[in-house]
Amino acid sequence: MPKPSMGNPLDTDMPLMITGQNQLTVDELMNWSDHSRDYSIVQCIGGTGRIAAKNHEFSIKKGTALILFPEVTYRYHNLSDSLRFDCLSFNGYLLPRFLHTLQIGELRAFKPDGMLHILLREITLALQSRHKDQIWHVSALLYMLLVRLTIEGERYSAYERSDARLRLDELITFIKQNYHQDISLPMLAEQMDVTEQHLNRIFKKEFQMTPLEYLMRYRLLKAKEMLIENAATTAHEIAKAVGFNSASYFGSVFKKYEGISPIELRKQYLD
């Protein structure tokens, strides 16, 4: 798996660091995992199959994500010809003890929704940054992702059996498809056919935030994507495109969550 250039001599001394990012077929992933000394988060982007290690076995389909450990033999059963993965490899001297403390074992399956999806996408965006502190930012995001896995994560089989979680999945999909619209808590509660208070309670139990907090974080993620990928688009246009009625409010919220203004963030990727 190719390694991105982090441009920092401290790489080998980092407690947590991203070491590579790529798309692999299942055969390429098997060959890489047999020889790599890195950990990896892999997410299925096509096809179906199964993966096993020691006493754990999970089904794989589009959207399934896994954490794989180095020096562990994994067995794959490819049920389709197009089983492919997005792969994010990582390492660091802190990892063995850190993962043990988090009780993340040698094969962990999860579905990256809620903040897990946002953090994975944040890492991908941060790897494109040219800022001098990029390596530290990426390391911090990886730390938050691994901790969030422990907070949110259930064993994938238990996840699949959860009717409440499946209904919230539909609500997450609704938010992702309509984040640019004027969305309110009553509208989201109506989608679930529950009261606003009950929706807040069950959503926070699963994702450690309210539905409106998730909506805000998702809008900011989409805004960051537009800032980075569409250099000619103004902050005012981006604010409107992601669901903010006021460009000034968008700017204040963005700075509250990101610590810098939208234009300052864009400069980190263009300079």
Contacts in CASP RR format, 6 or more apart in sequence:
PFRMAT RR
TARGET T0000
AUTHOR 0000-0000-0000
METHOD contacts of the structure
MODEL  1
MPKPSMGNPLDTDMPLMITGQNQLTVDELMNWSDHSRDYSIVQCIGGTGR
IAAKNHEFSIKKGTALILFPEVTYRYHNLSDSLRFDCLSFNGYLLPRFLH
TLQIGELRAFKPDGMLHILLREITLALQSRHKDQIWHVSALLYMLLVRLT
IEGERYSAYERSDARLRLDELITFIKQNYHQDISLPMLAEQMDVTEQHLN
RIFKKEFQMTPLEYLMRYRLLKAKEMLIENAATTAHEIAKAVGFNSASYF
GSVFKKYEGISPIELRKQYLD
1 19 0 8 1.000
1 20 0 8 1.000
1 21 0 8 1.000
1 22 0 8 1.000
1 24 0 8 1.000
1 32 0 8 1.000
1 36 0 8 1.000
1 38 0 8 1.000
1 40 0 8 1.000
1 87 0 8 1.000
1 89 0 8 1.000
2 20 0 8 1.000
2 22 0 8 1.000
3 19 0 8 1.000
3 20 0 8 1.000
4 18 0 8 1.000
4 20 0 8 1.000
4 21 0 8 1.000
4 127 0 8 1.000
6 17 0 8 1.000
6 18 0 8 1.000
6 134 0 8 1.000
6 135 0 8 1.000
7 135 0 8 1.000
8 135 0 8 1.000
10 135 0 8 1.000
11 17 0 8 1.000
11 135 0 8 1.000
13 93 0 8 1.000
14 92 0 8 1.000
14 93 0 8 1.000
14 135 0 8 1.000
14 139 0 8 1.000
15 92 0 8 1.000
15 93 0 8 1.000
15 94 0 8 1.000
15 95 0 8 1.000
15 98 0 8 1.000
15 139 0 8 1.000
16 90 0 8 1.000
16 92 0 8 1.000
16 94 0 8 1.000
16 95 0 8 1.000
16 98 0 8 1.000
16 139 0 8 1.000
16 142 0 8 1.000
16 143 0 8 1.000
16 146 0 8 1.000
17 90 0 8 1.000
17 91 0 8 1.000
17 92 0 8 1.000
17 135 0 8 1.000
17 138 0 8 1.000
17 139 0 8 1.000
17 142 0 8 1.000
18 88 0 8 1.000
18 89 0 8 1.000
18 90 0 8 1.000
18 123 0 8 1.000
18 127 0 8 1.000
18 138 0 8 1.000
18 139 0 8 1.000
18 142 0 8 1.000
19 38 0 8 1.000
19 89 0 8 1.000
19 90 0 8 1.000
19 91 0 8 1.000
20 38 0 8 1.000
20 87 0 8 1.000
20 88 0 8 1.000
20 89 0 8 1.000
20 90 0 8 1.000
21 86 0 8 1.000
21 87 0 8 1.000
21 88 0 8 1.000
21 89 0 8 1.000
21 124 0 8 1.000
21 127 0 8 1.000
22 87 0 8 1.000
23 45 0 8 1.000
23 84 0 8 1.000
23 85 0 8 1.000
23 86 0 8 1.000
23 87 0 8 1.000
24 32 0 8 1.000
24 42 0 8 1.000
24 84 0 8 1.000
24 85 0 8 1.000
24 87 0 8 1.000
25 83 0 8 1.000
25 84 0 8 1.000
25 85 0 8 1.000
26 76 0 8 1.000
26 78 0 8 1.000
26 83 0 8 1.000
26 84 0 8 1.000
26 85 0 8 1.000
29 42 0 8 1.000
29 76 0 8 1.000
29 85 0 8 1.000
29 87 0 8 1.000
30 74 0 8 1.000
30 76 0 8 1.000
32 87 0 8 1.000
33 40 0 8 1.000
33 68 0 8 1.000
33 70 0 8 1.000
33 72 0 8 1.000
33 74 0 8 1.000
34 73 0 8 1.000
36 70 0 8 1.000
36 89 0 8 1.000
37 70 0 8 1.000
37 71 0 8 1.000
37 91 0 8 1.000
38 70 0 8 1.000
38 89 0 8 1.000
38 90 0 8 1.000
38 91 0 8 1.000
39 67 0 8 1.000
39 68 0 8 1.000
39 69 0 8 1.000
39 70 0 8 1.000
39 89 0 8 1.000
39 90 0 8 1.000
39 91 0 8 1.000
39 95 0 8 1.000
39 99 0 8 1.000
40 67 0 8 1.000
40 68 0 8 1.000
40 87 0 8 1.000
40 88 0 8 1.000
40 89 0 8 1.000
40 90 0 8 1.000
41 65 0 8 1.000
41 66 0 8 1.000
41 67 0 8 1.000
41 68 0 8 1.000
41 87 0 8 1.000
41 88 0 8 1.000
41 90 0 8 1.000
41 120 0 8 1.000
41 145 0 8 1.000
42 65 0 8 1.000
42 66 0 8 1.000
42 68 0 8 1.000
42 85 0 8 1.000
42 86 0 8 1.000
42 87 0 8 1.000
42 88 0 8 1.000
43 63 0 8 1.000
43 64 0 8 1.000
43 65 0 8 1.000
43 66 0 8 1.000
43 85 0 8 1.000
43 86 0 8 1.000
43 112 0 8 1.000
43 120 0 8 1.000
44 60 0 8 1.000
44 61 0 8 1.000
44 62 0 8 1.000
44 63 0 8 1.000
44 64 0 8 1.000
44 65 0 8 1.000
44 83 0 8 1.000
44 84 0 8 1.000
44 85 0 8 1.000
45 62 0 8 1.000
45 63 0 8 1.000
45 84 0 8 1.000
45 85 0 8 1.000
45 86 0 8 1.000
46 61 0 8 1.000
46 62 0 8 1.000
46 80 0 8 1.000
46 82 0 8 1.000
46 83 0 8 1.000
46 84 0 8 1.000
47 60 0 8 1.000
47 61 0 8 1.000
47 62 0 8 1.000
47 79 0 8 1.000
47 80 0 8 1.000
47 82 0 8 1.000
47 83 0 8 1.000
47 84 0 8 1.000
48 59 0 8 1.000
48 60 0 8 1.000
48 61 0 8 1.000
48 62 0 8 1.000
48 79 0 8 1.000
48 80 0 8 1.000
48 83 0 8 1.000
49 59 0 8 1.000
49 60 0 8 1.000
49 61 0 8 1.000
49 76 0 8 1.000
49 77 0 8 1.000
49 78 0 8 1.000
49 79 0 8 1.000
49 80 0 8 1.000
49 83 0 8 1.000
50 57 0 8 1.000
50 58 0 8 1.000
50 59 0 8 1.000
50 60 0 8 1.000
50 76 0 8 1.000
50 77 0 8 1.000
50 79 0 8 1.000
51 57 0 8 1.000
51 58 0 8 1.000
51 60 0 8 1.000
51 66 0 8 1.000
51 74 0 8 1.000
51 75 0 8 1.000
51 76 0 8 1.000
51 77 0 8 1.000
51 107 0 8 1.000
52 58 0 8 1.000
52 74 0 8 1.000
52 75 0 8 1.000
52 77 0 8 1.000
52 107 0 8 1.000
53 72 0 8 1.000
53 73 0 8 1.000
53 74 0 8 1.000
53 75 0 8 1.000
53 106 0 8 1.000
53 107 0 8 1.000
54 72 0 8 1.000
54 106 0 8 1.000
54 107 0 8 1.000
56 106 0 8 1.000
56 107 0 8 1.000
58 64 0 8 1.000
58 66 0 8 1.000
58 107 0 8 1.000
58 109 0 8 1.000
58 156 0 8 1.000
58 157 0 8 1.000
59 156 0 8 1.000
60 66 0 8 1.000
60 83 0 8 1.000
63 111 0 8 1.000
63 112 0 8 1.000
64 109 0 8 1.000
64 111 0 8 1.000
64 156 0 8 1.000
65 109 0 8 1.000
65 110 0 8 1.000
65 111 0 8 1.000
65 112 0 8 1.000
65 116 0 8 1.000
65 120 0 8 1.000
66 107 0 8 1.000
66 108 0 8 1.000
66 109 0 8 1.000
66 110 0 8 1.000
67 104 0 8 1.000
67 105 0 8 1.000
67 107 0 8 1.000
67 108 0 8 1.000
67 110 0 8 1.000
67 149 0 8 1.000
68 74 0 8 1.000
68 107 0 8 1.000
69 105 0 8 1.000
69 106 0 8 1.000
69 107 0 8 1.000
72 106 0 8 1.000
72 107 0 8 1.000
74 107 0 8 1.000
76 83 0 8 1.000
88 120 0 8 1.000
88 123 0 8 1.000
88 124 0 8 1.000
90 142 0 8 1.000
98 146 0 8 1.000
99 105 0 8 1.000
99 146 0 8 1.000
102 146 0 8 1.000
102 147 0 8 1.000
102 149 0 8 1.000
102 150 0 8 1.000
103 150 0 8 1.000
104 146 0 8 1.000
104 149 0 8 1.000
104 150 0 8 1.000
108 149 0 8 1.000
109 155 0 8 1.000
109 156 0 8 1.000
110 116 0 8 1.000
110 149 0 8 1.000
110 152 0 8 1.000
110 153 0 8 1.000
110 154 0 8 1.000
110 156 0 8 1.000
110 159 0 8 1.000
111 156 0 8 1.000
111 159 0 8 1.000
111 169 0 8 1.000
112 120 0 8 1.000
113 169 0 8 1.000
113 172 0 8 1.000
113 207 0 8 1.000
114 152 0 8 1.000
114 172 0 8 1.000
114 207 0 8 1.000
114 214 0 8 1.000
115 148 0 8 1.000
115 152 0 8 1.000
115 207 0 8 1.000
115 208 0 8 1.000
115 209 0 8 1.000
115 214 0 8 1.000
115 217 0 8 1.000
116 145 0 8 1.000
116 148 0 8 1.000
116 149 0 8 1.000
116 152 0 8 1.000
118 217 0 8 1.000
118 218 0 8 1.000
118 221 0 8 1.000
119 141 0 8 1.000
119 144 0 8 1.000
119 145 0 8 1.000
119 148 0 8 1.000
120 145 0 8 1.000
121 221 0 8 1.000
121 225 0 8 1.000
122 141 0 8 1.000
122 221 0 8 1.000
122 224 0 8 1.000
123 138 0 8 1.000
123 141 0 8 1.000
123 142 0 8 1.000
123 145 0 8 1.000
125 224 0 8 1.000
125 225 0 8 1.000
125 228 0 8 1.000
126 134 0 8 1.000
126 137 0 8 1.000
126 138 0 8 1.000
126 141 0 8 1.000
127 134 0 8 1.000
127 138 0 8 1.000
128 228 0 8 1.000
128 269 0 8 1.000
129 137 0 8 1.000
129 268 0 8 1.000
129 269 0 8 1.000
130 268 0 8 1.000
130 269 0 8 1.000
130 270 0 8 1.000
130 271 0 8 1.000
131 137 0 8 1.000
131 268 0 8 1.000
134 268 0 8 1.000
151 208 0 8 1.000
152 206 0 8 1.000
152 207 0 8 1.000
152 208 0 8 1.000
153 159 0 8 1.000
154 162 0 8 1.000
159 165 0 8 1.000
164 202 0 8 1.000
164 206 0 8 1.000
165 206 0 8 1.000
167 192 0 8 1.000
168 192 0 8 1.000
168 202 0 8 1.000
168 203 0 8 1.000
168 206 0 8 1.000
168 207 0 8 1.000
170 191 0 8 1.000
171 188 0 8 1.000
171 191 0 8 1.000
171 192 0 8 1.000
171 203 0 8 1.000
171 211 0 8 1.000
172 214 0 8 1.000
174 188 0 8 1.000
174 191 0 8 1.000
175 183 0 8 1.000
175 188 0 8 1.000
175 211 0 8 1.000
175 214 0 8 1.000
175 215 0 8 1.000
175 218 0 8 1.000
176 218 0 8 1.000
179 215 0 8 1.000
179 218 0 8 1.000
179 219 0 8 1.000
179 222 0 8 1.000
179 242 0 8 1.000
179 243 0 8 1.000
180 222 0 8 1.000
180 241 0 8 1.000
180 242 0 8 1.000
180 243 0 8 1.000
181 243 0 8 1.000
182 243 0 8 1.000
182 245 0 8 1.000
183 215 0 8 1.000
185 196 0 8 1.000
185 199 0 8 1.000
185 200 0 8 1.000
185 211 0 8 1.000
185 212 0 8 1.000
186 196 0 8 1.000
188 199 0 8 1.000
188 211 0 8 1.000
188 212 0 8 1.000
189 195 0 8 1.000
189 196 0 8 1.000
189 198 0 8 1.000
189 199 0 8 1.000
192 199 0 8 1.000
194 202 0 8 1.000
199 211 0 8 1.000
200 210 0 8 1.000
200 211 0 8 1.000
203 209 0 8 1.000
203 210 0 8 1.000
203 211 0 8 1.000
203 214 0 8 1.000
204 210 0 8 1.000
207 214 0 8 1.000
209 217 0 8 1.000
216 253 0 8 1.000
216 257 0 8 1.000
217 257 0 8 1.000
219 242 0 8 1.000
219 243 0 8 1.000
219 244 0 8 1.000
220 242 0 8 1.000
220 253 0 8 1.000
220 254 0 8 1.000
220 257 0 8 1.000
220 258 0 8 1.000
222 241 0 8 1.000
222 242 0 8 1.000
223 238 0 8 1.000
223 239 0 8 1.000
223 242 0 8 1.000
223 250 0 8 1.000
223 254 0 8 1.000
223 262 0 8 1.000
224 258 0 8 1.000
224 265 0 8 1.000
226 233 0 8 1.000
226 238 0 8 1.000
226 241 0 8 1.000
226 242 0 8 1.000
227 233 0 8 1.000
227 235 0 8 1.000
227 238 0 8 1.000
227 262 0 8 1.000
227 265 0 8 1.000
227 266 0 8 1.000
227 269 0 8 1.000
228 265 0 8 1.000
228 266 0 8 1.000
228 269 0 8 1.000
230 238 0 8 1.000
231 266 0 8 1.000
231 270 0 8 1.000
233 241 0 8 1.000
235 247 0 8 1.000
235 250 0 8 1.000
235 251 0 8 1.000
235 262 0 8 1.000
235 263 0 8 1.000
236 247 0 8 1.000
238 250 0 8 1.000
238 262 0 8 1.000
239 246 0 8 1.000
239 247 0 8 1.000
239 249 0 8 1.000
239 250 0 8 1.000
239 251 0 8 1.000
240 247 0 8 1.000
242 250 0 8 1.000
244 250 0 8 1.000
244 253 0 8 1.000
250 262 0 8 1.000
251 261 0 8 1.000
251 262 0 8 1.000
254 261 0 8 1.000
254 262 0 8 1.000
254 265 0 8 1.000
255 261 0 8 1.000
258 265 0 8 1.000
END
